[in-house]
Amino acid sequence: MDRCFAAHQEEGSALVEMAFILPVMLLIAFGIFDYAFWIQKSMLLQEAANAGAAYGAIPGQSSSHSGMKGVAYYNATGSTSGAPGYTASATDFYVCTPGGTQVTSSASCPLGAPFHYVQVTIGITPAAAALKYPLVPSSLSLSATATYRVESLL
């Protein structure tokens, strides 16, 4: 009889342990899921920004800001006009030295003509989490930027 009673106590303790551990394990699992979702969304935005900037780097397309934004939106959302919460911007600029200060396209540079760049930024607000965690924001603003040099036709 004592042996039977001891077996029931062990089964009961296993249930109590599981009752304590299961919620923690589920919280960790959902946290991993949310983190993976945000990483995937961030990678998608970076790919979209790269595609928009690559389009603008094609000679003759660098002034087509709407075209660069459309390509970025399409790569992120499947629509050239974007989706709710998504924002995109496209610019082109000139510098005399890579990483230098911006100049006008007609500036006189020591190395000749200024370098021409295009830049596309795309973001989404908010990227909501599946669960609300204490001390962790329930949504994030994610964005990505890509800068490409426009090759001259000379």
Contact map, one row per residue, 1 for C-alpha under 8 A:
1111100000000000000000000000000000000000000000000000000000000000000000000000000000000000000000000000000000000000000000000000000000000000000000000000000000
1111110000000000000000000000000000000000000000000000000000000000000000000000000000000000000000000000000000000000000000000000000000000000000000000000000000
1111111000000000000000000000000000000000000000000000000000000000000000000000000000000000000000000000000000000000000000000000000000000000000000000000000000
1111111100000000000000000000000000000000000000000000000000000000000000000000000000000000000000000000000000000000000000000000000000000000000000000000000000
1111111110000000000000000000000000000000000000000000000000000000000000000000000000000000000000000000000000000000000000000000000000000000000000000000000000
0111111111000000000000000000000000000000000000000000000000000000000000000000000000000000000000000000000000000000000000000000000000000000000000000000000000
0011111111100000000000000000000000000000000000000000000000000000000000000000000000000000000000000000000000000000000000000000000000000000000000000000000000
0001111111110000000000000000000000000000000000000000000000000000000000000000000000000000000000000000000000000000000000000000000000000000000000000000000000
0000111111111000000000000000000000000000000000000000000000000000000000000000000000000000000000000000000000000000000000000000000000000000000000000000000000
0000011111111100000000000000000000000000000000000000000000000000000000000000000000000000000000000000000000000000000000000000000000000000000000000000000000
0000001111111110000000000000000000000000000000000000000000000000000000000000000000000000000000000000000000000000000000000000000000000000000000000000000000
0000000111111111000000000000000000000000000000000000000000000000000000000000000000000000000000000000000000000000000000000000000000000000000000000000000000
0000000011111111100000000000000000000000000000000000000000000000000000000000000000000000000000000000000000000000000000000000000000000000000000000000000000
0000000001111111110000000000000000000000000000000000000000000000000000000000000000000000000000000000000000000000000000000000000000000000000000000000000000
0000000000111111111000000000000000000000000000000000000000000000000000000000000000000000000000000000000000000000000000000000000000000000000000000000000000
0000000000011111111100000000000000000000000000000000000000000000000000000000000000000000000000000000000000000000000000000000000000000000000000000000000000
0000000000001111111110000000000000000000000000000000000000000000000000000000000000000000000000000000000000000000000000000000000000000000000000000000000000
0000000000000111111111000000000000000000000000000000000000000000000000000000000000000000000000000000000000000000000000000000000000000000000000000000000000
0000000000000011111111100000000000000000000000000000000000000000000000000000000000000000000000000000000000000000000000000000000000000000000000000000000000
0000000000000001111111110000000000000000000000000000000000000000000000000000000000000000000000000000000000000000000000000000000000000000000000000000000000
0000000000000000111111111000000000000000000000000000000000000000000000000000000000000000000000000000000000000000000000000000000000000000000000000000000000
0000000000000000011111111100000000000000000000000000000000000000000000000000000000000000000000000000000000000000000000000000000000000000000000000000000000
0000000000000000001111111110000000000000000000000000000000000000000000000000000000000000000000000000000000000000000000000000000000000000000000000000000000
0000000000000000000111111111000000000000000000000000000000000000000000000000000000000000000000000000000000000000000000000000000000000000000000000000000000
0000000000000000000011111111100000000000000000000000000000000000000000000000000000000000000000000000000000000000000000000000000000000000000000000000000000
0000000000000000000001111111110000000000000000000000000000000000000000000000000000000000000000000000000000000000000000000000000000000000000000000000000000
0000000000000000000000111111111000000000000000000000000000000000000000000000000000000000000000000000000000000000000000000000000000000000000000000000000000
0000000000000000000000011111111100000000000000000000000000000000000000000000000000000000000000000000000000000000000000000000000000000000000000000000000000
0000000000000000000000001111111110000000000000000000000000000000000000000000000000000000000000000000000000000000000000000000000000000000000000000000000000
0000000000000000000000000111111111000000000000000000000000000000000000000000000000000000000000000000000000000000000000000000000001100000000000000000000000
0000000000000000000000000011111111100000000000000000000000000000000000000000000000000000000000000000000000000000000000000000000000000000000000000000000000
0000000000000000000000000001111111110000000000000000000000000000000000000000000000000000000000000000000000000000000000000000000000000000000000000000000000
0000000000000000000000000000111111111000000000000000000000000000000000000000000000000000000000000000000000000000000000000000000000000000000000000000000000
0000000000000000000000000000011111111100000000000000000000000000000000000000000000000000000000000000000000000000000000000000000011000000000000000000000000
0000000000000000000000000000001111111110000000000000000000000000000000000000000000000000000000000000000000000000000000000000000000000000000000000000000000
0000000000000000000000000000000111111111000000000000000000000000000000000000000000000000000000000000000000000000000000000000000000000000000000000000000000
0000000000000000000000000000000011111111100000000000000000000000000000000000000000000000000000000000000000000000000000000000000000000000000000000000000000
0000000000000000000000000000000001111111110000000000000000000000000000000000000000000000000000000000000000000000000000000000001000000000000000000000000000
0000000000000000000000000000000000111111111000000000000000000000000000000000000000000000000000000000000000000000000000000000000000000000000000000000000000
0000000000000000000000000000000000011111111100000000000000000000000000000000000000000000000000000000000000000000000000000000000000000000000000000000000000
0000000000000000000000000000000000001111111110000000000000000000000000000000000000000000000000000000000000000000000000000000000000000000000001000000000000
0000000000000000000000000000000000000111111111000000000000000000000000000000000000000000000000000000000000000000000000000000000000000000000001110000000000
0000000000000000000000000000000000000011111111100000000000000000000000000000000000000000000000000000000000000000000000000000000000000000000000000000000000
0000000000000000000000000000000000000001111111110000000000000000000000000011000000000000000000000000000000000000000000000000000000000000000000000000000000
0000000000000000000000000000000000000000111111111000000000000000000000000001000000000000000000000000000000000000000000000110000000000000000000110000000000
0000000000000000000000000000000000000000011111111100000000000000000000000000000000000000000000000000000000000000000000000000000000000000000000111100000000
0000000000000000000000000000000000000000001111111110000000000000000000000011000000000000000000000000000000000000000000000000000000000000000000000000000000
0000000000000000000000000000000000000000000111111111000000000000000000111111000000000000000000000000000000000000000000000100000000000000000000000000000000
0000000000000000000000000000000000000000000011111111100000000000000000010000000000000000000000000000000000000000000000011100000000000000000000011100000000
0000000000000000000000000000000000000000000001111111110000000000000000010000000000000000000000000000000000000000000000010000000000000000000000001110000000
0000000000000000000000000000000000000000000000111111111000000000000000110010000000000000000000000000000000000000000000000000000000000000000000000000000000
0000000000000000000000000000000000000000000000011111111100000000001111110000000000000000000000000000000000000000000000010000000000000000000000000000000000
0000000000000000000000000000000000000000000000001111111110000000000100000000000000000000000000000000000000000000000001110000000000000000000000000111000000
0000000000000000000000000000000000000000000000000111111111000000000000000000000000000000000000000000000000000000000000000000000000000000000000000001000000
0000000000000000000000000000000000000000000000000011111111001100001100100000000000000000000000000000000000000000000000000000000000000000000000000000000000
0000000000000000000000000000000000000000000000000001111111101111101100000000000000000000000000000000000000000000000001000000000000000000000000000001010000
0000000000000000000000000000000000000000000000000000111111101100000000000000000000000000000000000000000000000000000011000000000000000000000000000001111000
0000000000000000000000000000000000000000000000000000011111111100000000000000000000000000000000000000000000000000000000000000000000000000000000000000011000
0000000000000000000000000000000000000000000000000000000111111100000000000000000000000000000000000000000000000000000000000000000000000000000000000000011110
0000000000000000000000000000000000000000000000000000000001111110000000000000000000000000000000000000000000000000000000000000000000000000000000000000000000
0000000000000000000000000000000000000000000000000000001111111111001000000000000000000000000000000000000000000000000000000000000000000000000000000000000000
0000000000000000000000000000000000000000000000000000001111111111100000000000000000000000000100000000000000000000000001000000000000000000000000000000010000
0000000000000000000000000000000000000000000000000000000100011111100000000000000000000000000100000000000000000000000000000000000000000000000000000000000000
0000000000000000000000000000000000000000000000000000000100001111111100000000000000000000000000000000000000000000000000000000000000000000000000000000000000
0000000000000000000000000000000000000000000000000000000100000111111110000000000000000000111000000000000000000000000000000000000000000000000000000000000000
0000000000000000000000000000000000000000000000000000000000000001111111000000000000000000010000000000000000000000000000000000000000000000000000000000000000
0000000000000000000000000000000000000000000000000001001100001001111111100000000000000000000000000000000000000000000000000000000000000000000000000000000000
0000000000000000000000000000000000000000000000000001101100000001111111110000000000000000010000000000000000000000000000010000000000000000000000000000000000
0000000000000000000000000000000000000000000000000001000000000000111111111000000100000001110000000000000000000000000000010000000000000000000000000000000000
0000000000000000000000000000000000000000000000000001000000000000011111111100001111000000000000000000000000000000000000000000000000000000000000000000000000
0000000000000000000000000000000000000000000000010011001000000000001111111110000100000000000000000000000000000000000000000000000000000000000000000000000000
0000000000000000000000000000000000000000000000011111000000000000000111111111000100000001000000000000000000000000000000010100000000000000000000000000000000
0000000000000000000000000000000000000000000000010000000000000000000011111111111111100101000000000000000000000000000000000100000000000000000000000000000000
0000000000000000000000000000000000000000000000010000000000000000000001111111111111000000000000000000000000000000000000000000000000000000000000000000000000
0000000000000000000000000000000000000000000100110010000000000000000000111111111000000000000000000000000000000000000000000000000000000000000000000000000000
0000000000000000000000000000000000000000000110110000000000000000000000011111110001000000000000000000000000000000000000000000000000000000000000000000000000
0000000000000000000000000000000000000000000000000000000000000000000000001111111101100000000000000000000000000000000000000000000000000000000000000000000000
0000000000000000000000000000000000000000000000000000000000000000000000001111111101000000000000000000000000000000000000000000000000000000000000000000000000
0000000000000000000000000000000000000000000000000000000000000000000001001110111111100000000000000000000000000000000000000000000000000000000000000000000000
0000000000000000000000000000000000000000000000000000000000000000000011111100111111000000000000000000000000000000000000000000000000000000000000000000000000
0000000000000000000000000000000000000000000000000000000000000000000001001100001111100000000000000000000000000000000000000000000000000000000000000000000000
0000000000000000000000000000000000000000000000000000000000000000000001001101111111110110000000000000000000000000000000000000000000000000000000000000000000
0000000000000000000000000000000000000000000000000000000000000000000000001000101011111100000000000000000000000000000000000000000000000000000000000000000000
0000000000000000000000000000000000000000000000000000000000000000000000000000000001111100000000000000000000000000000000000000000000000000000000000000000000
0000000000000000000000000000000000000000000000000000000000000000000000000000000000111110000000000000000000000000000000000001110000000000000000000000000000
0000000000000000000000000000000000000000000000000000000000000000000000001000000001111111000000000000000000000000000000000111100000000000000000000000000000
0000000000000000000000000000000000000000000000000000000000000000000000000000000001001111100000000000000000000000000000000111000000000000000000000000000000
0000000000000000000000000000000000000000000000000000000000000000000010011000000000000111110000000000000000000000000000011110000000000000000000000000000000
0000000000000000000000000000000000000000000000000000000000000000100010000000000000000011111000000000000000000000000000011100000000000000000000000000000000
0000000000000000000000000000000000000000000000000000000000000000110110000000000000000001111100000000000000000000000001111000000000000000000000000000000000
0000000000000000000000000000000000000000000000000000000000000000100000000000000000000000111110000000000000000000000001110000000000000000000000000000000000
0000000000000000000000000000000000000000000000000000000000000110000000000000000000000000011111000000000000000000000111100000000000000000000000000000000000
0000000000000000000000000000000000000000000000000000000000000000000000000000000000000000001111100000011110000000000111000000000000000000000000000000000000
0000000000000000000000000000000000000000000000000000000000000000000000000000000000000000000111110000011110000000011110000000000000000000000000000000000000
0000000000000000000000000000000000000000000000000000000000000000000000000000000000000000000011111111111100000000011100000000000000000000000000000000000000
0000000000000000000000000000000000000000000000000000000000000000000000000000000000000000000001111101111000001110111000000000000000000000000000000000000000
0000000000000000000000000000000000000000000000000000000000000000000000000000000000000000000000111111100000000000011000000000000000000000000000000000000000
0000000000000000000000000000000000000000000000000000000000000000000000000000000000000000000000111111000000000000001000000000000000000000000000000000000000
0000000000000000000000000000000000000000000000000000000000000000000000000000000000000000000000101111100000000000000000000000000000000000000000000000000000
0000000000000000000000000000000000000000000000000000000000000000000000000000000000000000000000111111110000000000000000000000000000000000000000000000000000
0000000000000000000000000000000000000000000000000000000000000000000000000000000000000000000000111011111000000000000000000000000000000000000000000000000000
0000000000000000000000000000000000000000000000000000000000000000000000000000000000000000000011110001111100000000000000000000000000000000000000000000000000
0000000000000000000000000000000000000000000000000000000000000000000000000000000000000000000011110000111110100000010000000000000000000000000000000000000000
0000000000000000000000000000000000000000000000000000000000000000000000000000000000000000000011100000011111100000000000000000000000000000000000000000000000
0000000000000000000000000000000000000000000000000000000000000000000000000000000000000000000011000000001111100000010100000000000000000000000000000000000000
0000000000000000000000000000000000000000000000000000000000000000000000000000000000000000000000000000000111110000110000000000000000000000000000000000000000
0000000000000000000000000000000000000000000000000000000000000000000000000000000000000000000000000000001111111000110000000000000000000000000000000000000000
0000000000000000000000000000000000000000000000000000000000000000000000000000000000000000000000000000000001111101110000000000000000000000000000000000000000
0000000000000000000000000000000000000000000000000000000000000000000000000000000000000000000000010000000000111111110000000000000000000000000000000000000000
0000000000000000000000000000000000000000000000000000000000000000000000000000000000000000000000010000000000011111000000000000000000000000000000000000000000
0000000000000000000000000000000000000000000000000000000000000000000000000000000000000000000000010000000000001111110000000000000000000000000000000000000000
0000000000000000000000000000000000000000000000000000000000000000000000000000000000000000000000000000000000011111110000000000000000000000000000000000000000
0000000000000000000000000000000000000000000000000000000000000000000000000000000000000000000000010000000001111011111000000000000000000000000000000000000000
0000000000000000000000000000000000000000000000000000000000000000000000000000000000000000000001111000001011111011111100000000000000000000000000000000000000
0000000000000000000000000000000000000000000000000000000000000000000000000000000000000000000001111100000000000000111110000000000000000000000000000000110000
0000000000000000000000000000000000000000000000000000000000000000000000000000000000000000000111100000000010000000011111000000000000000000000000000000111000
0000000000000000000000000000000000000000000000000000000010000000000000000000000000000000000111000000000000000000001111100000000000000000000000000011110000
0000000000000000000000000000000000000000000000000000100110000100000000000000000000000000011110000000000000000000000111110000000000000000000000000011110000
0000000000000000000000000000000000000000000000000000100000000000000000000000000000000000011100000000000000000000000011111000000000000000000000001111000000
0000000000000000000000000000000000000000000000001101100000000000000110010000000000000001111000000000000000000000000001111100000000000000000000001110000000
0000000000000000000000000000000000000000000000001000000000000000000000000000000000000001110000000000000000000000000000111110000000000000000000111100000000
0000000000000000000000000000000000000000000010011000000000000000000000011000000000000111100000000000000000000000000000011111000000000000000000111000000000
0000000000000000000000000000000000000000000010000000000000000000000000000000000000000111000000000000000000000000000000001111100000000000000011110000000000
0000000000000000000000000000000000000000000000000000000000000000000000000000000000001110000000000000000000000000000000000111111000000000000011100000000000
0000000000000000000000000000000000000000000000000000000000000000000000000000000000001100000000000000000000000000000000000011111000000000001111000000000000
0000000000000000000000000000000000000000000000000000000000000000000000000000000000001000000000000000000000000000000000000001111100000000001111000000000000
0000000000000000000000000000000000000100000000000000000000000000000000000000000000000000000000000000000000000000000000000001111110000000001111000000000000
0000000000000000000000000000000000000000000000000000000000000000000000000000000000000000000000000000000000000000000000000000011111000000011100000000000000
0000000000000000000000000000000001000000000000000000000000000000000000000000000000000000000000000000000000000000000000000000001111110000011000000000000000
0000000000000000000000000000010001000000000000000000000000000000000000000000000000000000000000000000000000000000000000000000000111110000000000000000000000
0000000000000000000000000000010000000000000000000000000000000000000000000000000000000000000000000000000000000000000000000000000011111000010000000000000000
0000000000000000000000000000000000000000000000000000000000000000000000000000000000000000000000000000000000000000000000000000000011111101110000000000000000
0000000000000000000000000000000000000000000000000000000000000000000000000000000000000000000000000000000000000000000000000000000000111111110000000000000000
0000000000000000000000000000000000000000000000000000000000000000000000000000000000000000000000000000000000000000000000000000000000011111000000000000000000
0000000000000000000000000000000000000000000000000000000000000000000000000000000000000000000000000000000000000000000000000000000000001111100000000000000000
0000000000000000000000000000000000000000000000000000000000000000000000000000000000000000000000000000000000000000000000000000000000011111110000000000000000
0000000000000000000000000000000000000000000000000000000000000000000000000000000000000000000000000000000000000000000000000000000000011011111100000000000000
0000000000000000000000000000000000000000000000000000000000000000000000000000000000000000000000000000000000000000000000000000000110111001111100000000000000
0000000000000000000000000000000000000000000000000000000000000000000000000000000000000000000000000000000000000000000000000000111110000000111110000000000000
0000000000000000000000000000000000000000000000000000000000000000000000000000000000000000000000000000000000000000000000000000111100000000111111000000000000
0000000000000000000000000000000000000000000000000000000000000000000000000000000000000000000000000000000000000000000000000011111000000000001111100000000000
0000000000000000000000000000000000000000110000000000000000000000000000000000000000000000000000000000000000000000000000000011111000000000000111110000000000
0000000000000000000000000000000000000000010011000000000000000000000000000000000000000000000000000000000000000000000000001111000000000000000011111000000000
0000000000000000000000000000000000000000010011001000000000000000000000000000000000000000000000000000000000000000000000001110000000000000000001111100000000
0000000000000000000000000000000000000000000001001100000000000000000000000000000000000000000000000000000000000000000000111100000000000000000000111110000000
0000000000000000000000000000000000000000000001001100100000000000000000000000000000000000000000000000000000000000000000111000000000000000000000011111000000
0000000000000000000000000000000000000000000000000100100000000000000000000000000000000000000000000000000000000000000011110000000000000000000000001111100000
0000000000000000000000000000000000000000000000000000110110000000000000000000000000000000000000000000000000000000000011100000000000000000000000000111110000
0000000000000000000000000000000000000000000000000000000010000000000000000000000000000000000000000000000000000000001111000000000000000000000000000011111000
0000000000000000000000000000000000000000000000000000000111100100000000000000000000000000000000000000000000000000001111000000000000000000000000000001111100
0000000000000000000000000000000000000000000000000000000011100000000000000000000000000000000000000000000000000000000100000000000000000000000000000000111110
0000000000000000000000000000000000000000000000000000000000100000000000000000000000000000000000000000000000000000000000000000000000000000000000000000011111
0000000000000000000000000000000000000000000000000000000000100000000000000000000000000000000000000000000000000000000000000000000000000000000000000000001111
0000000000000000000000000000000000000000000000000000000000000000000000000000000000000000000000000000000000000000000000000000000000000000000000000000000111
